[in-house]
């Protein structure tokens, strides 16, 4: 049994660190199997030597976030713990340095993981950025935030959001209404993100003026998009031909962000994914960035991270032929 003392100069930082009813510290104690107590201006961590060392490093990382004005949540405690495991907790200082934009409710929006920070920086520095990774990593939401930021700064005159009209094996022909009505449910996540950033009233105003366009990918053919911030969401469901068509719509003073998850391809008849192909073809091309998110960048419920890890393990095992039961490695469509 060993002890380590961490000094805290400001009481409000200690209160934020411990959280309501000490919930943050209880989570940290459960994670590392240590005991944490606060006396005067000192935090005392006791337990097994390695656990105490890692818990103390995690506390130091969390205090860095607190000093930057961040509220602590269960998600970012887990995230800092994962950085400690990798020996990267010092990189926390690079987080939360910039507010991307202010939401309609007045909430400042910042990157919450290092992966998100690299993504935001890549969008800022490159004309075309690919954000590839699992659900819940903020790929689409952050891209919309960067688009709104550019629009508010008059860097672009228009925001264009688009998705391929392919989802989870459903056939559009069986849905009621015209094409716009059919694809509206699939475009809902894009609308929701814009509502958060702009508010419903401003969104409606800008859409009526033509400053914001939300449309299926099929509507992009034959167009040249100048002075625009263009986001292609769910790009794993594009064909190679559709992806090439989209990328060649880019006009003067425009920026494009392409997001997708290559483990959730819904294309019929085992067709190749345009996102998978583009990521291979365009890697290394100047002014194009390709960012890969991992389960550590997931900012939803802890179970989402666990689910993603479980699926990734299954796919790894299936490729090695180690999966028992009715499923085969051919069931995984990531190879397209």
N, C-alpha and C positions, 0 to 999 in steps of 0.2 A: 504493500500500500504506500503510495506516494502522494504528495500534495504540491500544487502549484498556485501561486498567488498572481492575480491580474489586478492592477490598480485602475480604477475609474475615477476621473476627476469630476465629472458632472453627473449629479444624481439623476437628471432626466434621461441620460443615456442608459443608466442602469435600469430604470423603470421600463424603458422601451425594450431593452434586451430581455428582461425577464418576462414581459408581456402580462396581459390580464390574467390574474390568478396564477402567475408563474408558468403559463402554458408553454411559452417558448423554451424556458429552461428545462421543463419536464420532458419536452421532446428531445432536447439535446442530451439529457441524462439517459433517456431510453436508447438513444442512438449509440452512445459510447459506453454505457454501463458505468457511469461515474456519478458522484454526488457533487452538486454545486450549491454553495451558500454565499450569501452576501453579508459582509460585516463592515460597517463604516464606509470606507471608500475602496474596499478590497473584495474581490471575488475569489473564493477558494475552491479549487477543483481537486477532488480526491478520488483515488481508485488505482487500478493497475497502471503501471508506468506508461505503456504505449497509449492506452486509452486516455489518460490524463493529458499527455502531450497533444494528441489529436483534438481532444475537446477544447483545450486551451487555444490551439490554432484556429479552430472553428469560431470560438468566442471572439478572438481578435478580428477575424474576418467579418463577423456580424457587427462588431462595434464600428468597423470602417463604414459599413452601410448605414448604420445609425447616425454617424457623424456627417454623412452626406445627406441626411434628412429623410432617409427611407424608413417606412414602417416595415416591421418584420412580420413575415407570414410563414406558415408551415412550408410553403413551396420554396421560399428563398433560404430557409434554414436547411432544407434538404439539399438545395443547390450548393450552398457554401460547404456543406459536409462532403459533397461529391468532389468539390475542388480540393478540399483538404486531402482526400483520398488520392488525388492525382498530383498533389504537391503544387497546386496552382492557386492557392488562396490569395497570394499577393496580387494576382491579376484583378481582384475585385476592385482595386483602386481605379481601374479603367472603366468601370461600369457607372451608369447613372450620371455621367458628366454633362450630358446634354438633354434638354427637353425636346422631344421630337415635335410635338404640337400639343395644344390645349384642346381637350374635348369640349363638346357643347355644354357639358355640365361643369366646366372649369377645372377638370382634373388634368394635371400634367402627365403626359405619356412619355415614358422612358424605356430603354432597353432593360430587360430584367435578367438576361444571361449574357455571357461572353459571346455565345453564338449569335444572339440577337444583335449585340453591339457590332460584331463584324459584318453582319447582314446590312444594318443601317449604314455603316461606313461605306460598304461596297456600293450601295444604291447611290449614296452621295457622290462617290468618286467615279462611277462608271456609267456609260450610256445604257448598257443592257446588263441586268443582273438576274441570275437564276437562283431561286431559293428552293432547295430540295430537302425534304425531310418529313417526319411523321406529323400526324394531326396534333394540334395543340401547341405548336411551337411559335405561333404568332406570325407565320409567313405572310398570310394575306392581310392581317390586321395592320402590321407594321408597314407593309407596302402601301396600303391605303393612307396611313398616317403620313408617310413621306410624300405621297401624291398631294394630299391636302396642304401640307407645309409648302410645297413648291407652288401650288395654286395661290395660296394666300400671299406668298412673296412675289407674285406676278412673274415667276420664272417660266410658267406655262399658262396657256389660255384655256386648257381643257383637260379634264380627267376622263379617260376611257377605260372602263372595266369590262372584261369579257371572259367567258368560259365556254368550253365545248359543250354541246347539248348531248352529253353521254353521261349517264349516271347509273351505277349499280344494276345494270342489266335491264332497266326499264325502257320501254319503247315509247317514244314521244307520240307516235301516231295514235296511240290508244288514249291519250290525254285530251280533255276538251279544249276548245278554243283555237285561235290562230297560233302561229309560231311563237309570238311574243308571250301569249298566255301560257303556252306549253313550257317555255323555258324559265318563266318567272320564278317558280319555286327553286330552281337550281341556282338562280342569281341572288337568292335571298341573303346568303352570307355577305355578299358585296354591299347590298343595300344596308344591312345591319351595321356594317363597319362605317359606312358613310353617315348614317344617322347618328352614330356615336360621336363622330368628329364634327359634324356640321349642324346637327339638329334637323328634324324632319322638315321644318319650314324653309330653312336655307337650302336644304337638299332639293326640295321641290322647285324653289326659285331658280337655282342654278341649272336644274335639269330642263326647265322650260326655256331658259335662255340658250341651251345647247352647250353650256360649260361643263356639264356632266353627262356622260352617256354610259349606260349599262346595257349591254347587248350580247347576244350569242355570237360565237366566233364566226359563224357563217356570214354575219353582216360585215365582216372586216374585208372580205375579198374585193379587190379592185380599188381600194382606197389608199390614199397617202395621208398619214396623220402627222401634220406639222404642229409645232408648239403644243405638244400634248404629253401627258404622263399616262402611259398605257400599262395596264396590269392584265396579264393573262393568268387566270386562276385555274386550278385543277388541270394543269397542263399535261399531266400523265395520260390524260384521255384524248390528247390530240394524236393524229396520225403524223408520220414524218412530213407528208405533203402539207397538212394544215399548219404544222409548226413553221415550215419554211415560208409559207404564205404569210403567216403572222409576222415573222421577223423582218420580212421585206416590206411591211407596211410603214416602217419607221421613217418619218420625214425629218425636216430641218428642226433643230432645237427641241427634239423630243427625247424622252427617256422611257425605257420599257423594263418592267419587272415580270418575270415568269415564275410562278410558284407551282409546286406539285409534290406528290408523294408516290414514288415509283413502286411502293408495295400495295397501292390501291388502284391498279389499272383495271378499268371496266370496259375496255375496247372489245368488241365482238370478234369471234373467229380467229383468236390468237394473233391479232394484228400487232405490229410493232408500235411501241410508244414513241411519239415524236419527241417527248421530253428526254427519254433515255438516249435516243440517237443524237439529239442536239447537244446534250451534255458531253458526249464523247467527241463529236465533230468540232465543237467550238472551244473546247478547253485549250487555253494558251493563246487564244485570239485577243489582241490588244483591245482594251475598252469593254471587254466582256468579263464579268465575274461570275463564278459558279460556287455557291455556298452550300455546304452540306450541314443540316441540323441533325442532332442526335436526340435520344430520349432525355438527356440531361437538360435540353432546352424546352421541354414541355412545361407549360405554365398552367396547366389545368390540374384537376384532381390527381392526387398521388397514384390512384389506381390506373390512370391513363399511362403513366410511366411504366407501371408494372405490366400492363397489358402489352405495351410495345416491346418491352424486354422479353416477355414470354413468346410473342410471335417471332421476334428476331432469333431467339434460341431455337424455336421449332424449325424455322427456315434453314438455319445453319446445320442443324442435325439432319434435316431432310436431304440437303445437298450431299451430306456425307453418308447417306443411306442408313442413318441410325434411328429413324422414326419407325415405331411399331404401331400397327393398327391399320385402319382402312385407308388412311391418307398417304399419298406418295409425294415425292419431291416435285413431280410434274404439276401438282396442284398449285405450286407457287408460281406466279406469273411475272415475277421480277425479272426473269431472263429475257423478256421481250424487248 
